[in-house]
Amino acid sequence: MTSAIPNGAEALALAALAATLTDARRAERFLSLTGLSPDGIRVRLADRSLLAACVGFLEGHEPDLIAVAEDIGSTPETLLRAKAALE
């Protein structure tokens, strides 16, 4: 899967963002810490920096990183490689 990360980084990070926002506790923390609004996120869904920031948010709290990776059928390491590709 490593070779697919640069091309699939956006899709993987978008899946992580969706998983983040579908968990009420995680979503509330994400919105609070980033200052983003749901409308602001919708407008910026294709923004690579927003997607990288979402994975960075997860990286800052390892239990969330692990939970989201499991939720989307990935690994924490793969998510972090996707973040690096997006930055």
Secondary structure, DSSP 8 states (H G I E B T S, - for coil): -GGGHHHHHHHHHHHHHHHHHTSHHHHHHHHHHH---HHHHHHTTT-HHHHHHHHHHHHTSHHHHHHHHHHTT--HHHHHHHHHHH-
